[in-house]
Amino acid sequence: MLHCSKEVGAISITFDSFEVR
């Protein structure tokens, strides 16, 4: 599923946004 670190960063940011909200 995770191939590039960029994807991991995007997912991390997404989870962060959900947690903040």
TORLORO-632891 format. One record per atom (N, C-alpha, C, O): residue in one letter; x negated, y, z negated; residue number from 1. Coordinates in steps of 0.1 Angstrom, whole numbers, padded with zeros to 4 digits. Layout:
<rec><code>A</code><u>X</u><v>Y</v><w>Z</w><pos>NUM</pos></rec>
...
This chain:
<rec><code>M</code><u>-0009</u><v>-0012</v><w>0000</w><pos>1</pos></rec>
<rec><code>M</code><u>0000</u><v>0000</v><w>0000</w><pos>1</pos></rec>
<rec><code>M</code><u>-0009</u><v>0013</v><w>0000</w><pos>1</pos></rec>
<rec><code>M</code><u>-0007</u><v>0021</v><w>0008</w><pos>1</pos></rec>
<rec><code>L</code><u>-0018</u><v>0013</v><w>-0009</w><pos>2</pos></rec>
<rec><code>L</code><u>-0027</u><v>0025</v><w>-0010</w><pos>2</pos></rec>
<rec><code>L</code><u>-0039</u><v>0023</v><w>-0002</w><pos>2</pos></rec>
<rec><code>L</code><u>-0047</u><v>0014</v><w>-0005</w><pos>2</pos></rec>
<rec><code>H</code><u>-0041</u><v>0030</v><w>0008</w><pos>3</pos></rec>
<rec><code>H</code><u>-0053</u><v>0029</v><w>0017</w><pos>3</pos></rec>
<rec><code>H</code><u>-0063</u><v>0040</v><w>0015</w><pos>3</pos></rec>
<rec><code>H</code><u>-0075</u><v>0038</v><w>0013</w><pos>3</pos></rec>
<rec><code>C</code><u>-0058</u><v>0052</v><w>0015</w><pos>4</pos></rec>
<rec><code>C</code><u>-0066</u><v>0064</v><w>0014</w><pos>4</pos></rec>
<rec><code>C</code><u>-0064</u><v>0071</v><w>0000</w><pos>4</pos></rec>
<rec><code>C</code><u>-0053</u><v>0071</v><w>-0005</w><pos>4</pos></rec>
<rec><code>S</code><u>-0075</u><v>0076</v><w>-0005</w><pos>5</pos></rec>
<rec><code>S</code><u>-0074</u><v>0083</v><w>-0018</w><pos>5</pos></rec>
<rec><code>S</code><u>-0064</u><v>0095</v><w>-0016</w><pos>5</pos></rec>
<rec><code>S</code><u>-0058</u><v>0099</v><w>-0026</w><pos>5</pos></rec>
<rec><code>K</code><u>-0063</u><v>0100</v><w>-0004</w><pos>6</pos></rec>
<rec><code>K</code><u>-0053</u><v>0112</v><w>-0002</w><pos>6</pos></rec>
<rec><code>K</code><u>-0039</u><v>0107</v><w>-0006</w><pos>6</pos></rec>
<rec><code>K</code><u>-0032</u><v>0115</v><w>-0012</w><pos>6</pos></rec>
<rec><code>E</code><u>-0036</u><v>0095</v><w>-0002</w><pos>7</pos></rec>
<rec><code>E</code><u>-0022</u><v>0090</v><w>-0005</w><pos>7</pos></rec>
<rec><code>E</code><u>-0021</u><v>0089</v><w>-0020</w><pos>7</pos></rec>
<rec><code>E</code><u>-0011</u><v>0093</v><w>-0026</w><pos>7</pos></rec>
<rec><code>V</code><u>-0031</u><v>0084</v><w>-0027</w><pos>8</pos></rec>
<rec><code>V</code><u>-0031</u><v>0083</v><w>-0042</w><pos>8</pos></rec>
<rec><code>V</code><u>-0029</u><v>0096</v><w>-0048</w><pos>8</pos></rec>
<rec><code>V</code><u>-0021</u><v>0098</v><w>-0057</w><pos>8</pos></rec>
<rec><code>G</code><u>-0036</u><v>0106</v><w>-0043</w><pos>9</pos></rec>
<rec><code>G</code><u>-0035</u><v>0120</v><w>-0048</w><pos>9</pos></rec>
<rec><code>G</code><u>-0020</u><v>0125</v><w>-0046</w><pos>9</pos></rec>
<rec><code>G</code><u>-0015</u><v>0131</v><w>-0055</w><pos>9</pos></rec>
<rec><code>A</code><u>-0015</u><v>0123</v><w>-0034</w><pos>10</pos></rec>
<rec><code>A</code><u>-0001</u><v>0127</v><w>-0031</w><pos>10</pos></rec>
<rec><code>A</code><u>0009</u><v>0120</v><w>-0041</w><pos>10</pos></rec>
<rec><code>A</code><u>0018</u><v>0127</v><w>-0046</w><pos>10</pos></rec>
<rec><code>I</code><u>0007</u><v>0107</v><w>-0043</w><pos>11</pos></rec>
<rec><code>I</code><u>0016</u><v>0100</v><w>-0052</w><pos>11</pos></rec>
<rec><code>I</code><u>0014</u><v>0105</v><w>-0066</w><pos>11</pos></rec>
<rec><code>I</code><u>0024</u><v>0108</v><w>-0073</w><pos>11</pos></rec>
<rec><code>S</code><u>0002</u><v>0108</v><w>-0070</w><pos>12</pos></rec>
<rec><code>S</code><u>0000</u><v>0113</v><w>-0084</w><pos>12</pos></rec>
<rec><code>S</code><u>0007</u><v>0126</v><w>-0086</w><pos>12</pos></rec>
<rec><code>S</code><u>0013</u><v>0129</v><w>-0096</w><pos>12</pos></rec>
<rec><code>I</code><u>0006</u><v>0135</v><w>-0076</w><pos>13</pos></rec>
<rec><code>I</code><u>0012</u><v>0148</v><w>-0076</w><pos>13</pos></rec>
<rec><code>I</code><u>0027</u><v>0146</v><w>-0077</w><pos>13</pos></rec>
<rec><code>I</code><u>0034</u><v>0153</v><w>-0084</w><pos>13</pos></rec>
<rec><code>T</code><u>0033</u><v>0137</v><w>-0069</w><pos>14</pos></rec>
<rec><code>T</code><u>0047</u><v>0134</v><w>-0069</w><pos>14</pos></rec>
<rec><code>T</code><u>0052</u><v>0130</v><w>-0083</w><pos>14</pos></rec>
<rec><code>T</code><u>0061</u><v>0135</v><w>-0088</w><pos>14</pos></rec>
<rec><code>F</code><u>0044</u><v>0121</v><w>-0089</w><pos>15</pos></rec>
<rec><code>F</code><u>0048</u><v>0116</v><w>-0102</w><pos>15</pos></rec>
<rec><code>F</code><u>0047</u><v>0127</v><w>-0112</w><pos>15</pos></rec>
<rec><code>F</code><u>0055</u><v>0129</v><w>-0121</w><pos>15</pos></rec>
<rec><code>D</code><u>0037</u><v>0135</v><w>-0111</w><pos>16</pos></rec>
<rec><code>D</code><u>0035</u><v>0147</v><w>-0120</w><pos>16</pos></rec>
<rec><code>D</code><u>0047</u><v>0156</v><w>-0119</w><pos>16</pos></rec>
<rec><code>D</code><u>0052</u><v>0160</v><w>-0129</w><pos>16</pos></rec>
<rec><code>S</code><u>0052</u><v>0159</v><w>-0107</w><pos>17</pos></rec>
<rec><code>S</code><u>0063</u><v>0168</v><w>-0105</w><pos>17</pos></rec>
<rec><code>S</code><u>0075</u><v>0162</v><w>-0112</w><pos>17</pos></rec>
<rec><code>S</code><u>0083</u><v>0169</v><w>-0118</w><pos>17</pos></rec>
<rec><code>F</code><u>0077</u><v>0149</v><w>-0110</w><pos>18</pos></rec>
<rec><code>F</code><u>0089</u><v>0142</v><w>-0116</w><pos>18</pos></rec>
<rec><code>F</code><u>0088</u><v>0143</v><w>-0131</w><pos>18</pos></rec>
<rec><code>F</code><u>0098</u><v>0146</v><w>-0138</w><pos>18</pos></rec>
<rec><code>E</code><u>0076</u><v>0141</v><w>-0136</w><pos>19</pos></rec>
<rec><code>E</code><u>0074</u><v>0142</v><w>-0151</w><pos>19</pos></rec>
<rec><code>E</code><u>0077</u><v>0156</v><w>-0156</w><pos>19</pos></rec>
<rec><code>E</code><u>0084</u><v>0158</v><w>-0166</w><pos>19</pos></rec>
<rec><code>V</code><u>0072</u><v>0166</v><w>-0149</w><pos>20</pos></rec>
<rec><code>V</code><u>0074</u><v>0180</v><w>-0153</w><pos>20</pos></rec>
<rec><code>V</code><u>0089</u><v>0183</v><w>-0153</w><pos>20</pos></rec>
<rec><code>V</code><u>0094</u><v>0189</v><w>-0162</w><pos>20</pos></rec>
<rec><code>R</code><u>0096</u><v>0178</v><w>-0143</w><pos>21</pos></rec>
<rec><code>R</code><u>0110</u><v>0180</v><w>-0142</w><pos>21</pos></rec>
<rec><code>R</code><u>0117</u><v>0171</v><w>-0151</w><pos>21</pos></rec>
<rec><code>R</code><u>0130</u><v>0171</v><w>-0152</w><pos>21</pos></rec>
